[in-house]
Amino acid sequence: IELYVSGQHGYWASLRIEPDLISWINEAQKEDSEIWTIVENLNKQVEFRLDDD
């Protein structure tokens, strides 16, 4: 956030709000199909077994 103050009592002359880094990354990854495949598989249970060899 950038805030420019002018005058004795102060007032907002300009205010600019930009997304943070995490928001930029999330926006950039929306179209990444590989990431969404991983996310969709996160909650799936993986089956495995341990043999006594």
BELSUL-V428062 format. One record per backbone hydrogen bond with DSSP energy under -1.0 kcal/mol. NH is the residue of the N-H (numbers start at 0). CO is the residue of the C=O. If there is no record, write none. Layout:
{{NH,CO} {NH,CO}}
//
This chain:
{{1,15} {3,13} {12,3} {15,1} {23,19} {24,20} {25,21} {26,22} {27,23} {28,24} {31,28} {32,30} {35,31} {36,32} {37,33} {38,34} {39,35} {40,36} {52,50}}
//
